[in-house]
């Protein structure tokens, strides 16, 4: 952990200290410390049930910690993309109206956000009639509105096919590049994680290891959790890193 | 104008329809039909306590309805699902209410009036109470509209936007409590739930935005009240149930037209 927190900049967007979260008698997170600064891309990896989603929920305030605390920069603007959203078909609402729920948002900004997310044609569609992929992109568009300082994404590419997920990450990269907002995400796409993150946090009820992708991938803790099978991802990461971040290729092409 | 009992009844019916419209939409959207019913049942306890303590029925019903809504909101999500708690509170408050009523010796209570309402007996004072309630409910819902919608769509999105879904739920419960308190005399406990849900359900087929659905619900509810009263006058049928029957007719028409449009 010490690797990460030596750098104690005052302008932490989010700082989590000693966070412990219980569900009944079960402790899902124990003494978690972590910080995220302006413009950083931090990815949380970890097996199922390792408390990844609970950590994000504690950060947005949806669950109360049993111990420790979450400090947000005052009036931090969060763009949040939840893991799953069961949309009630009982509620009629167009994509435009959904996007404009955030506050004083002009139609122009909505169209722009949908373009960034790659689905400008959906403005007038009903939310309940969207496909899984379209829905995820609309959620991404929503998270971009209102000038967020940080995007928090909980397995945002769930339900997207591989080209879809690759283009999702490309759009994310573009957004980060254009707006400079920080990104905190949970992802299972280890290839992407390794090539696109500034820092990786490996979580399993507590922070197992953390640091740059290369450092994390070489730790025994990471190997214990993900096995040596991910060496390929690391090799790919190094390869990508030595050249440039050419995000126009799809995942499949990269693997080829 | 207010001297005519039909005019007073119509104004009362429209008032209740207007207050119930946005709330009925939320009841449908949030799948809390049973919540409305439980609050309405709790209102019976409110009536009984008001009579026992000799306070205004409006106040008694309001307090009991809101307290029950608050308790259910606080307890839900831990060891009990919402519907279990509602079941506990709905039936027990109704039962306790009826038991309390039985202790009130010497006072004759027309229980039927509170179960089914008596819209034709609405006085000027009742009208003033109803329309004050309408103003409060609509102001409350208008103020919290975007926050309530966000919370309804997804609680985590609401938290991330800096909202507190529990607080929003409480606003909704408060508005529901006020509506039931002002409506109990007009349409009664059993029919208020119908008036909350049926117009909203009928409006669903035609709405593409939440706002359109709320306005459509208000129109359908008001038409049900006006035409239902007129029908009750002509056919000499009970007024409250006639209003609900009219709403049901509109719901059936809406569903038929909706399914024909879906096929076309």
Interface residues (C-beta under 8 A of the other chain):
Chain A: X57 X60 X61 X62 X78 X79 X80 X82 X85 X87 X88 X90 X91 X92 X93 X94 X97 X98 X101 X102 X103 X126 X142 X152
Chain B: X28 X29 X30 X31 X146 X149 X150 X152 X153 X154 X155 X156 X157 X159 X160 X161 X204 X207 X208 X209 X210 X211 X212 X213
